[in-house]
Amino acid sequence: MEKSKFSRRNFIATTGVVAAGSLFTNPATAFASSLKGEKRKVVLVGTGVRGTSFWGKRLVEQYSDILEFVGLCDINPGRLEYGKNYIGVSCPTFTNFEEMMHKTKPDLVMVTTVDATHHEFIIKGLEMGSDVLTEKPMTTDEVKAQKILDTERKTGKKVIVGFNYRYGPHPTKIKELLDKQEVGRITSVDFHWYLNTYHGASYFRRWHGIRAKSGTLLVHKATHHFDLLNWWIDSDPVEVFAYGKLEHYGKNHPFRGDKCRTCPHTSECKFFWDITKSKRDMDLYVANEKYDGYIRDNCLWRNEIDIFDKMAVQIKYANDVQVSYSLTTYSPYEGWRVAFNGMDGRIDSWLDIPWMEQTKVNQAELHALEMSQNKTKESTDYQEIMVMKNWNDYNLIKVPKASGGHGGGDQRLQDMIFRNPDMPDPLRHSAGTRDGALSALIGIAARKSIDTGKPVKIADLIDIELMAKRPQQKQG
């Protein structure tokens, strides 16, 4: 991919200190409507499952008193019609984005299209006078990222990136502990994410299995994880080295079929998925294949898959923190583990690791026996963070589990964007283009490193001034 033609020197000269500082402005405040007593007009481009549910039906159910859908857009007219009915709106639909923008003049554009096309709608939305909310990843390569940053600066409009994991109680508690330097200055981090044979496999069935559309899972999926790291560490990544390979899915199999529905190997394939059992998928995808040819239950073993299914990444930060990260896509269980090594101790945390969950249950049962007078058991509906200072015993911090998607982050993200955009944000949950770019750029750099066998410097990819310590975020 060609590097952006803007040089670092030209970028600084043309943007100046004020424009550079604007990247640290809380982007959520841009979504506070100045229309007293009027609903904020929103449009959605991309009516797949994420768009129609999380950024569609859920908004209608939760925020109809302050939001009004004035348009839906998709290249597939069948999905558009289904999406309109599923979301429960009566707004017009469009297969042409610019036509929708001209006719509806929205306050906010929500982008939930294929990852590689996010930049098109972000840039057009900004240029046509709207603020933009985009699903992660913000984009899939460094040239597109630079264009988004330049357009946001030029138009004065704002982009917020939907990093919902930040908002969950568990990641938030980790952030609080790190900000308080509970174990001193952090020197290194180990972060490992495991996708199981259902969730992990699903990416390879869909368009995500094609690098040109998803940027690989180092961008599509891991951008979530890299954003958490950037946020937790509170510094900017400067160099990335990675290994990765496709050795489980795709061509690495003795048989393959056209798609699961018509495959002759269903009895012998442990990964067989019967889409006909899902009315939602049948109505949204199968019924509308005739319009664009998109197959939702594609074969996991098709030869065109060209992304990695195992990845290991080393990241160096501007404050000298070193990170070891890995992503596995065919684990027997789904979960993650993270450890922060500090000068004065260590913080460990995890989610859904089976033997750790079982240990927690057993401890609760032991406690219940000790307290048998009331015959009650200690609640196990919590997550744990272990803080251990040098020469001291460990301390287990219990964080109540939150209901809802992404560890309770989904609800909190939408409330901050739509309901309370002016609320204080001391931990800087709200994410803008700088966050979106730097999280994606770790994945982009890792992809380049795997391809070339060499380390990649973030400063060689984009014109962002990299900082060892990020300044306080401004409101408004």
ZAMARDO-305163 format. One record per atom (N, C-alpha, C): y, x, z negated. Coordinates in steps of 0.2 Angstrom, whole numbers, plus 5000, padded with zeros to 4 digits. Layout:
REM ZAMARDO-305163
YXZ/...
REM end
This chain:
REM ZAMARDO-305163
499450045000/500050005000/500650045000/501150035004/501750075005/502150064998/502450124996/502850124990/503550094992/503850054987/504450034988/504950084991/505450064995/505950104998/506450124993/506550084988/507050094983/506950154979/507350204979/507250264975/507450244967/507250284963/507450274956/508150284955/508450334958/509150344958/509550294960/509350264966/509750204969/509650144965/509050134962/508950074958/509450074952/509550134948/509950134943/510650134945/510850164951/511550164953/511750084955/511250054958/511449984960/511449934955/510949944950/510849884945/511349904939/511449964937/511849974931/511549954924/511949974919/511649964912/511549894911/512049854913/512049784911/511449744914/511349764921/510749734924/510049754921/510049824920/509449844917/509349814910/509849804906/509849774900/509549694900/509749664906/509549594907/508749584907/508449644908/507649634908/507449624901/507849634896/507649634889/507949564886/508249524890/508449454888/507849414888/507849374882/507349324881/507349274887/506849274892/506849234898/506749154896/506449144890/506349074888/506949034888/507549064886/508149034885/508449004891/508249034897/508449014904/508248944905/507648924902/507348854903/507648804899/508148814894/508548764890/508948724895/508848664896/509248624900/509948614898/510448624902/511148604901/511348534902/510848494905/510948424907/510848384901/511348364898/511348324892/511048254893/510548234890/510248174891/509848164897/509748214901/509448214908/508748254907/508248234911/507648264911/507748324916/507348384914/507348434918/506848424924/507048444930/506648424936/506248484938/505548474938/505148534939/504648514945/504448564949/503948564954/503448614953/502848594956/502248634955/502048654962/501848724963/501548744969/500848774967/500348754970/499648774969/499348714964/498948674968/498648624964/497848634963/497648694961/497048704959/496948684952/496348704949/496148674942/496648694937/496948754937/497448774932/498148744933/498348734939/498948704940/498948624938/498448594940/498348524939/498248504932/497948544928/497748534921/498348564917/498348624916/498848654911/499548644912/499748654919/500448654921/500548584924/500048544924/500148474927/500048414922/499448394921/499248344917/499548354910/499448414907/499648424900/500348414899/500748434904/501548434904/501748354904/501348314908/501548244908/501348214902/500848234899/500648204892/501048224886/501248284887/501648314881/502348314881/502648314887/503348334888/503748284893/503448224894/503748174899/504448154897/504648164890/505248144888/505848184890/505648254892/506148304894/506048334901/505448314904/505248344910/505148284915/505248304922/505048254927/504848294933/504248274935/503948304941/504348274947/504648314951/504948294957/504648314964/504048354963/503748374969/503048414968/502548414972/501948454971/501848484978/501648544978/501548584985/500848614985/500548614991/499848654992/499748654999/499348705001/499248705008/498648665010/498348635005/497748585006/497948515004/498048475009/498248405008/497848365004/497148375004/496648345000/496748354993/496848424991/496948444984/497648414982/498148414986/498748384984/498648314982/498348274986/498248204984/497848194978/497348234977/496948234971/497348254965/497748304966/498148334960/498648284958/498948244963/499448194961/499148144957/498548114959/498248064955/498048094948/497748154948/497448184942/498048194937/498648224939/499148234935/499448174932/499448124936/499748054934/500548054936/500748074942/501448074944/501448034950/502048014952/502247974958/502648014963/502748074961/503248114965/502948134972/503448144977/503248164984/502748234984/502348234989/501948294990/502148334996/502048404996/502248445002/501748495004/501648515010/501248565012/501748625014/502348615014/502848665015/503348675009/503348735007/503648755000/504448745001/504648775007/505448775008/505648695009/505248655012/505448585013/505548555006/505048565002/505048534995/505648564991/505848624992/506448654988/507048614990/507148614997/507748585000/507748504998/507248474998/507248404997/507348384989/507048424985/506948404978/507448444973/507748504976/508148544972/507948544964/507448574963/507148574956/507548624951/507548614945/507748664940/507248714939/506648704940/506148744938/505548744943/505348804946/504748804950/504148834946/503548804946/502948834943/502448854948/502248914947/501848944953/501148954950/500648924953/499948934951/499548944957/499748974962/499348984968/498949044967/498549064973/498249124973/498649184971/498349234967/498849284964/499249324969/498949344975/499249384980/499849344983/499949284982/500449244985/501049224980/500949244974/501449224968/502149254970/502149314973/502849344974/503249294979/502849274984/503149234989/503549174986/503249134982/503549074979/504049094973/503949144970/504349174965/505049194968/505049234973/505649254977/505949194980/505649154984/505949094987/506249054982/505849044977/506148994971/506849024969/506849084967/507449114964/508049114969/507849134976/508349134981/508649064982/508249014981/508448944983/508748904976/508848944971/509248924966/508948894959/508248914959/507848884953/507648944949/507548924942/507148974938/506448964940/506049014938/505349014940/504849024934/504348994933/503849004929/503149024933/502849084932/502249094935/501649114931/501149094933/500549114930/500449184930/500049214926/499849284926/499349294932/499249354935/499749404935/500349384939/500949424937/501549404941/501449424948/501049474950/500949494957/500349544957/500249564963/499649604963/499749674966/500349694968/500449764970/501149784968/501349854968/501949874966/502549854970/502449854977/502949834982/503249764980/502749714979/502949644978/503249644971/503049684966/503349684959/504049704960/504249754964/504849784965/505349724968/505049694973/505449644976/505649584971/505149564967/505349514962/505849534957/505849594955/506349624950/507049624954/507049644960/507649654964/507949584965/507549534966/507749464968/508049434961/507649444956/507949414950/508649444948/508749504949/509349534947/509849514952/509749504958/510249484963/510449404962/509949364961/510149294960/510349274953/510249314948/510449294941/509949234938/509449214942/509049164939/508449204935/508049164932/507549204927/506849184929/506449224928/505649214928/505349224922/504949184920/504549184914/503749194916/503449234913/502649244915/502249214909/501749174911/501349134906/500849174903/501049214898/500549254894/500449224888/499949174888/499849134883/499449164877/499049224878/498749254873/499149284868/499749304869/500249324864/500349274859/500349214860/500549154856/500049134851/499449154852/498949134847/499049164840/498849134835/498949154828/498549224827/498049234830/497649304829/498049364832/498149364838/498649414841/499249424838/499549364836/500249364832/500149404825/499649394822/499549424815/499449504816/499049524822/499049594823/499649624824/500149584828/500749614830/501149624824/501149574819/501549574813/501349644809/500649654808/500349714805/500649774808/500649774814/500849834818/501549854817/501949794817/502749804817/502849824810/502449804805/502549834798/502349904796/501949924801/501649994801/501149994795/500749944794/500249944789/499850004788/499650034794/499250094793/499650154796/500250154796/500750204798/500850204806/501050264808/501150264816/500550264819/500450214824/499850214828/499850274833/499250304834/499150354838/498650344844/498150294843/497750284848/497450214847/497150184853/496950114852/496250104856/495750074854/495150064857/495149984859/495049964865/495049894866/494549874872/494049834870/493549824874/493349744875/493349724881/493349654882/492649634886/492249584884/491649574887/491649494889/491549494896/491449424899/490749414900/490549354898/489749334898/489549314905/488949304906/488649294912/488849224915/489149184912/489449124915/490149134917/490549154912/491249164913/491349224918/491049274917/491149334921/490949324928/490349284929/490049274935/490549224939/490949184936/491349134939/491849164944/492149224941/492649254945/492349274952/491749294952/491449324959/491249264963/491149204961/491049144965/491649124969/492249134966/492849114968/493249164972/493849144974/494249194978/494449254974/494349254968/494549314964/494049374966/493449364969/493049414971/493249454977/493849434980/494149474985/494749504983/494749574984/495349614982/495949594985/495949574991/496649554994/496949494991/496549454988/496849394985/496949404977/496549434974/496649444966/496849504964/496849564968/497049624966/496549664962/495949634961/495349644957/495449614950/494949614946/495049594939/495449634935/495549704937/496049744933/496749714933/496849674938/497549644939/497449564937/496949534939/496949454938/496749444931/496249474928/496049464921/496349504916/496349574918/496549624913/497249624912/497649594916/498349594915/498549554908/498149504906/498149474900/498049534894/497549574895/497449624890/497949674890/498149694896/498649754896/499349724893/499449664894/500049634891/500049634884/499449614881/499449624874/499549694871/499249744875/499349814873/500049834873/500349814878/501049834879/501549804873/501349744872/501649704867/501549724860/500849744858/500649764852/500949834851/500949884855/501149954855/501849954855/502249914858/502949904859/503249974862/502849994867/503050044871/502850034878/503050084883/502950074890/502350124892/501850094896/501350144899/501650194904/501450254904/501750304909/501250334913/500550334911/500050364916/499350324915/499050324920/498350284920/497850324924/497250324921/496650354924/496050304923/495650294928/495150244927/494550254931/493950224929/493350224933/493150154934/492850134939/492650064941/492150064946/491750014946/491150014951/490949934952/490749924958/490349854959/489649874959/489249854954/488549874954/488049814951/488349754950/487949704948/488049644953/488649624954/488649564959/488749594966/488949544971/489049564978/488349584981/488449644985/487849664989/487249694985/487349694978/486849724974/486349674971/486049644976/485549594975/485049594980/484449574979/483949574985/483949514989/484349454986/484349394991/485049364990/485249324994/485849294994/485849224998/486249184997/486249115001/486949105003/487049045006/487649025009/488149005003/487948954999/488248934993/487748904989/487848894982/487348874978/487048804980/487448754982/487248694984/486648694989/486748744994/486248744999/485748804999/485748844994/485448904993/484648894992/484248924996/483548924995/483248954989/483648994986/483449034980/483549004973/483748944973/483948914967/483448924961/482848924963/482248924957/482248994955/482449044958/482349114956/482949144954/483549114955/484149144954/484449114947/484449164942/484649144935/485449124935/485749134940/486549124940/486649064944/486149024946/486248964950/486748914946/487248884949/487648844946/487748774951/487548724948/487548654951/488248624951/488648634956/489348604955/489348534956/488748504958/488748424959/488748394952/488648434947/488648404940/489348394937/489848424941/490548424938/490948374943/491048324941/491448274945/492148304946/492448334942/493148364943/493048414948/492548464948/492548514954/492348484960/491948424960/491748394966/492348364970/492748324965/493348294968/493948334970/494048394966/494548434968/494348484973/493748514973/493648564978/493148544984/492548524982/492048504987/492348454992/492648404990/492848344994/493448374999/493748424997/494248455001/494148515005/493548535005/493348595009/493548595016/493548535019/493648525026/494348545028/494848545023/495548565025/495648635026/495348675021/495448745022/494848795021/494248765020/493648805020/493548835014/493948825009/493748855002/493148824999/492648874997/492048854994/492048874987/492048824982/492048844975/491448864972/490848854975/490248874972/489948924977/490348974979/490049024983/489549074980/489149104984/488649144982/488949214978/488649224973/488849284969/488649344972/488149344977/487849404980/488149414987/488649374989/488949384996/489249454997/489149475003/489349545005/490049565005/490449505005/491149515006/491549534999/491149524994/491449544987/491649614987/492249634985/492449704985/492849724979/492749684973/493149704967/492649734963/492849764957/492449804952/492149754947/491549764945/491249724940/491149764933/491249824933/491349864927/491949914928/492349914922/492949954923/493149984916/493350054916/493550084910/494150124912/494650114908/495350134909/495650174903/495950234905/496350274900/497050264901/497450244896/498150234897/498550274892/499050314894/499550354890/500150314890/500450304884/501050274883/501650324882/502250294883/502850344882/502950364875/502650334870/502650354863/502050394861/501650414866/501150464865/500450424862/500550354862/499850324860/499450324866/498750334865/498250334870/497750274869/497650244874/497250184874/496550194878/496050174876/495350174879/495250094880/495150074886/495050004888/494449994892/494049944891/493549934896/493449854897/493149834903/493049764904/492349764907/491949724905/491249714907/491149634909/490849624915/490849554917/490149524917/489649554914/489049524914/488649534907/489049524902/488849534895/488449464893/487949474889/487549414886/488049374881/488549394879/489049364875/489749374877/490249334875/490949334877/491349354871/491749404871/492149414865/492549484867/492849504861/493249574862/493249604855/493449674856/493549714850/494149754851/494549764846/495149804846/495149844840/495349914840/495449954834/496049994835/496549994830/497150034831/497050094826/497050154828/497050214824/497750234822/497850234815/498550254813/498550314809/499050344808/499150404804/498850394797/498950334794/498750314787/498150274787/497850254792/497250214792/497050184798/496750124798/496450094804/496450014804/496649984809/496549914809/496049894814/495549854812/495049824817/495049754817/494949724823/494849654824/494449644830/494149574830/493649554835/493649484836/493349464841/493349384842/492649374845/492249324842/491649304845/491049354846/491149414842/490549464842/490049434838/489449414841/488949374837/488749404830/488549464830/488349484823/488849484818/489549494820/490049494816/490249424813/490149374818/490249304816/489649284811/489049314812/488549294808/488649324801/488849384800/489049414794/489549374790/490049354794/490549304791/490249244787/489749214791/489449154789/489049174782/488649224783/488249244777/488649264771/489249294772/489649304766/489849244763/490049194767/490249124765/489749094761/489149094763/488549064760/488449094753/488549164752/488449204746/489049174741/489649164744/490149144740/490049074737/489749034742/489548964740/489048964734/488549004734/488149004728/488449024722/488849074722/489249094716/489649044713/489948994718/490348944716/490048874716/489348874714/488948814715/489148764711/489548764706/489748714702/490048654706/490448674711/490748614715/490348604722/489848644723/489348634729/489748634735/490248674736/490648674742/490548744745/490648754751/490648814755/491348834757/491448904757/492048924759/492048914767/492648894769/492748884776/492648944780/492248934786/492148994790/492648984796/493048934796/493448924802/494048964802/493949034803/494449084803/494249144807/494749184808/494649244811/494849304807/494549364808/494649414803/494949474806/495449504802/495749574804/495549624798/495249674799/495149724794/495649784794/495949784788/496449844787/496249884782/496149954784/495850004780/496350064780/496650074774/497050134773/496650194771/496850254773/496450314771/496350314763/495750334761/495550344754/495550274750/495550224754/495550154751/495050114753/494850064750/494350014752/494649964758/494249934762/494549894767/494749824764/495249794768/495549734766/495449684772/495049624771/494949584776/495549524776/495849524781/496449474782/496149414786/496149354783/495849294786/496449254790/496349244796/496849204800/496549144802/496849084800/496549024802/496449014810/495848984812/495848974819/496248914821/496548924827/496948874830/496548834835/496648774836/496248734841/496648744848/496348724853/496648734860/496548794863/496748794870/496548854874/496848924872/496548974874/496749044873/496949054865/496449034861/496549044854/497149014851/497348954854/497948914851/498548934854/498548984859/499149004862/499448964867/499048924871/499248874876/499848824873/499648794868/500148744865/500848784863/500748834860/501348874857/501748894863/501448924868/501848944874/502248894877/501948834878/502248774882/502848744877/502648744871/503248724866/503848764866/503748834867/504348874867/504648874874/504348864879/504648854886/505048794886/504648734885/504948674886/505348634880/505048644874/505248604869/505748644865/505648704864/506148744859/506348814862/506548814868/506748874872/507248914868/507648884864/508148924860/507948944853/507348934852/507048954845/507049024844/507149054838/507149124837/506449154839/506449214842/505849244844/505849314841/505749324835/505749394832/505249434834/504649414836/504149454838/504049464846/504549434849/504649434856/504049414860/503849354858/503249324862/503449304869/504049284870/504249264877/504249324882/503949314888/503849374892/504149354899/504549404901/504849404908/504649454913/505049464918/504749504924/504649574922/504949604917/504749674915/504049674912/503949624908/503249624905/502749604910/502949564915/502449544920/502349604924/502849644926/502749704930/502349754927/502449774921/502149824917/501449814916/501249754914/500549734913/500149734919/500449704925/500149714931/500049784934/500549824933/500549894935/500049934932/499849924926/499249954923/498649944927/498549884929/497949864933/498049894940/498649894943/498749914949/498649994949/498850024944/498750094944/498050114943/497650074939/496950084938/496550084944/496750024948/496450014954/496550074959/497150104959/497350164963/496950224961/496850234954/496550284951/495850284953/495450234953/494750224955/494650244962/495150214966/495050234974/495150304975/495650344971/495850404973/495450464969/495250444963/494950484958/495450524954/496150504955/496650544952/497050494947/497350524942/497850494937/498450464941/498750414939/499250384943/499850374938/500450394939/501050384935/501350314937/501550284932/501850214933/502550224936/502950284934/503550294937/503550304945/502950324948/502850334955/502750264958/502650214955/502550144958/503150104958/503650104953/504150054953/504750084949/505350064950/505950084947/506150044941/505750054936/505850034929/505950094925/506450094921/506550144916/506050144910/505650184910/505050184905/505350204898/505150174893/505450184886/504850194881/505050244877/504550254871/504550194866/505150164865/505250114860/505650064864/505450004864/505849944868/506449924863/506949904866/507549884862/507449814860/507849784855/507749724853/507949674859/507549614859/507649574864/508249524863/508649514868/509249474867/509149404868/509449354865/509449284866/509949264871/509749224876/510149204881/510349254886/
REM end
